[in-house]
Amino acid sequence: MANEQKDLEKAYGLIQKDRLDEALTILKPITQANPDNADAWWLTANAASEPRDARRALVNVLKLKPKYPKARDLLDKLNEMYPPRDDELLMMLEIEDIEPELPSGPLDEATFDLEEEGEDTYVTSDIDSLFSAGDEEDEFEPVSERASARVRDEEDDPFAIAEDDFATVAEEEDPFASLLAEESPRRRTRSLRSRLTVIAAALALIALLAVILFVFVLGGDEDTTTEEVNVPSDPGDLVSVDAASVSADKAAELESVRLTTEQEAKVLVDPSAEVVYIRAENGLALMVRVCTVPGPNIPQLVQNGFRVVAPRSTIAALSAELTMVGVSIQDCTNQDVLYRAMAASPDAAAFTNNSTDYATFQKTWQNIES
């Protein structure tokens, strides 16, 4: 344990010197041998050069310690700057949050104080106080021991947290919290941000060229009509069907269920929510469809959508017709499916009846590729 803490201290010092590859070389064996070490994952997130690797490490931190200081803020900022792709949304859903009550109105998007442009969020004047000069033979003090010893004089404990620096100490203190502080930046944007800036500029140029080509094509074809260039109202091939075409004798009841579900979804999920039937294996799937943009709120939209649609699977009179339920999160402007999944009615019914919890229910989802 002592050697592991010293390795964490060494990795921390390397991160301070921007020697990230060397830090990751130290941290990787620790996370492999002891995957429950939240501090090691936290340092890994700060040393990672790719958003996906940083996101994976932060998810691991929050799975182990949901209240780990600043981890959730950093994850939210990362998701806002670099939204997760479809396959990464499942990773985000691994975090076991305290299950919130469904909101009574539209979901509010969290706001954050983003760092000033050009400043690095990983360094601060507080860093030296964490690993200040002291007896080199002193053992790096674990988080729990530092919390209990914070009242000692700093000359006796070079790693103690000064009361002038913090008014209170959280139950789960972060020995590397100052990696996110922004008081005294000492270096400019790291290579990852530079690379991503270049990529973003290239994508913007490609988009501009596509718009110019699109306008040129329209201008050269006088017979082009408005209907030919309209954005389809149903992106991602989510083709809705009339319930009567599947079950004429149950059409009225199926439509009533759809309308009731849609009213709830507009209040509990998102004002843009629609509810439609699509063809599924051996029957119909009742889908909640939401139009939005890529962002950190997508996992919550998915969860709220399933909580609205899952109870419909318990309607005994429609058990033969309604075989699946699902949620489709779409960027309707750009005709892109951000996330889509369906669950079999028996699995949804088990969740509704509290026979399984949300995490278990989630494992039964069928992720539908766009």
DAMO-V410611 format. One record per residue. RES is the residue in three letters. NEAR is the number of other ideal C-beta (glycine too) atoms within 12 Angstrom. Layout:
{{RES & NEAR} {RES & NEAR}}
This chain:
{{MET & 18} {ALA & 15} {ASN & 16} {GLU & 25} {GLN & 29} {LYS & 22} {ASP & 29} {LEU & 41} {GLU & 35} {LYS & 25} {ALA & 40} {TYR & 39} {GLY & 27} {LEU & 24} {ILE & 37} {GLN & 31} {LYS & 20} {ASP & 23} {ARG & 18} {LEU & 29} {ASP & 18} {GLU & 20} {ALA & 33} {LEU & 29} {THR & 18} {ILE & 29} {LEU & 39} {LYS & 25} {PRO & 19} {ILE & 33} {THR & 33} {GLN & 15} {ALA & 15} {ASN & 22} {PRO & 20} {ASP & 17} {ASN & 32} {ALA & 34} {ASP & 42} {ALA & 37} {TRP & 41} {TRP & 45} {LEU & 43} {THR & 41} {ALA & 44} {ASN & 43} {ALA & 39} {ALA & 32} {SER & 24} {GLU & 23} {PRO & 29} {ARG & 23} {ASP & 27} {ALA & 36} {ARG & 38} {ARG & 29} {ALA & 39} {LEU & 42} {VAL & 38} {ASN & 34} {VAL & 39} {LEU & 34} {LYS & 26} {LEU & 26} {LYS & 28} {PRO & 23} {LYS & 20} {TYR & 35} {PRO & 32} {LYS & 33} {ALA & 39} {ARG & 31} {ASP & 29} {LEU & 38} {LEU & 40} {ASP & 30} {LYS & 28} {LEU & 39} {ASN & 34} {GLU & 26} {MET & 25} {TYR & 27} {PRO & 29} {PRO & 34} {ARG & 21} {ASP & 29} {ASP & 17} {GLU & 31} {LEU & 35} {LEU & 25} {MET & 27} {MET & 37} {LEU & 32} {GLU & 26} {ILE & 35} {GLU & 20} {ASP & 20} {ILE & 11} {GLU & 15} {PRO & 15} {GLU & 9} {LEU & 22} {PRO & 20} {SER & 12} {GLY & 12} {PRO & 22} {LEU & 31} {ASP & 12} {GLU & 18} {ALA & 17} {THR & 13} {PHE & 21} {ASP & 13} {LEU & 16} {GLU & 25} {GLU & 13} {GLU & 13} {GLY & 15} {GLU & 22} {ASP & 29} {THR & 35} {TYR & 40} {VAL & 31} {THR & 26} {SER & 17} {ASP & 28} {ILE & 29} {ASP & 21} {SER & 27} {LEU & 37} {PHE & 30} {SER & 23} {ALA & 13} {GLY & 21} {ASP & 13} {GLU & 13} {GLU & 9} {ASP & 19} {GLU & 21} {PHE & 32} {GLU & 30} {PRO & 22} {VAL & 32} {SER & 17} {GLU & 21} {ARG & 32} {ALA & 25} {SER & 16} {ALA & 21} {ARG & 26} {VAL & 15} {ARG & 19} {ASP & 12} {GLU & 22} {GLU & 13} {ASP & 15} {ASP & 26} {PRO & 27} {PHE & 34} {ALA & 30} {ILE & 34} {ALA & 22} {GLU & 14} {ASP & 11} {ASP & 21} {PHE & 21} {ALA & 9} {THR & 12} {VAL & 24} {ALA & 19} {GLU & 14} {GLU & 25} {GLU & 33} {ASP & 38} {PRO & 38} {PHE & 44} {ALA & 34} {SER & 34} {LEU & 35} {LEU & 34} {ALA & 30} {GLU & 25} {GLU & 19} {SER & 18} {PRO & 24} {ARG & 20} {ARG & 20} {ARG & 17} {THR & 20} {ARG & 27} {SER & 17} {LEU & 26} {ARG & 26} {SER & 15} {ARG & 17} {LEU & 20} {THR & 18} {VAL & 14} {ILE & 16} {ALA & 16} {ALA & 14} {ALA & 14} {LEU & 14} {ALA & 14} {LEU & 14} {ILE & 14} {ALA & 15} {LEU & 14} {LEU & 14} {ALA & 15} {VAL & 14} {ILE & 14} {LEU & 14} {PHE & 16} {VAL & 15} {PHE & 13} {VAL & 15} {LEU & 17} {GLY & 11} {GLY & 11} {ASP & 13} {GLU & 8} {ASP & 9} {THR & 16} {THR & 10} {THR & 9} {GLU & 10} {GLU & 12} {VAL & 13} {ASN & 12} {VAL & 18} {PRO & 18} {SER & 18} {ASP & 22} {PRO & 24} {GLY & 29} {ASP & 17} {LEU & 34} {VAL & 20} {SER & 25} {VAL & 25} {ASP & 18} {ALA & 31} {ALA & 18} {SER & 17} {VAL & 27} {SER & 26} {ALA & 14} {ASP & 14} {LYS & 25} {ALA & 21} {ALA & 16} {GLU & 23} {LEU & 34} {GLU & 26} {SER & 19} {VAL & 33} {ARG & 38} {LEU & 21} {THR & 21} {THR & 39} {GLU & 32} {GLN & 19} {GLU & 26} {ALA & 37} {LYS & 25} {VAL & 20} {LEU & 32} {VAL & 40} {ASP & 38} {PRO & 19} {SER & 25} {ALA & 33} {GLU & 32} {VAL & 40} {VAL & 36} {TYR & 41} {ILE & 35} {ARG & 24} {ALA & 28} {GLU & 13} {ASN & 16} {GLY & 27} {LEU & 39} {ALA & 42} {LEU & 48} {MET & 44} {VAL & 46} {ARG & 44} {VAL & 44} {CYS & 29} {THR & 35} {VAL & 22} {PRO & 26} {GLY & 30} {PRO & 34} {ASN & 33} {ILE & 39} {PRO & 37} {GLN & 36} {LEU & 43} {VAL & 40} {GLN & 38} {ASN & 34} {GLY & 46} {PHE & 44} {ARG & 32} {VAL & 38} {VAL & 48} {ALA & 41} {PRO & 25} {ARG & 42} {SER & 38} {THR & 24} {ILE & 27} {ALA & 13} {ALA & 17} {LEU & 33} {SER & 22} {ALA & 18} {GLU & 35} {LEU & 42} {THR & 30} {MET & 37} {VAL & 48} {GLY & 43} {VAL & 50} {SER & 47} {ILE & 45} {GLN & 41} {ASP & 27} {CYS & 26} {THR & 16} {ASN & 19} {GLN & 19} {ASP & 24} {VAL & 32} {LEU & 38} {TYR & 44} {ARG & 36} {ALA & 40} {MET & 38} {ALA & 42} {ALA & 27} {SER & 35} {PRO & 22} {ASP & 30} {ALA & 40} {ALA & 29} {ALA & 23} {PHE & 31} {THR & 26} {ASN & 16} {ASN & 14} {SER & 16} {THR & 20} {ASP & 16} {TYR & 31} {ALA & 19} {THR & 16} {PHE & 31} {GLN & 30} {LYS & 19} {THR & 29} {TRP & 31} {GLN & 22} {ASN & 25} {ILE & 26} {GLU & 13} {SER & 22}}
